[in-house]
Amino acid sequence: MSDPTAEAAAAAPGADQRGSRRVIVGTVTSNKQDKTATVTVVRRVRDRRFHKFLTRRVKYHVHDEHNTAKVGDVVEIVESRPMSKTKRWRLLSTLSRAVESDTQHPGPHAEPAQK
């Protein structure tokens, strides 16, 4: 007699057979490298002694095969095999895009406009 759950998993197209992997949500902070994005994940944890809430930030290097991530995007990343010395995460999906401003704001070192 065969196991019905094993048959269902084998029949499902694109089923992930690699076991459970952590999926976390973060914000893209850099995309200057080729096929790599830096994602910052912010967690709020409670201090054990003083019971204050603290902000913990962790930066992950994420494999972005098609260079689709832009700075400011909120993305979902998943654990993967080591792809380089520091890359152990893969870009899963983009949850929301960064807001692009249409007007160009001059920087602090821009020359004043001529009258």
C-alpha angles and dihedrals in degrees: 000000000000128000111253094208091055091050092049092050092048092047095050109095114233094010111165107240095179098093128243116334129183115257117195136173124231146149124262109241100172137017101168095117122080112259090352132098129184112228123193117209117198120202129183112216130179118239110242095219107033098024092226119143113247129194115233120192126194126182120214128189107226130197108238105181098188099032091241099141117099128192110275097026117134106227140179116230131190133202116259143166117294108279097178139346093293105016115096100140135076129209107249104176144332112247098185136359126236116260110250118209116222096202119074113229114206115239125236091266097049118121117250116256116264118242 
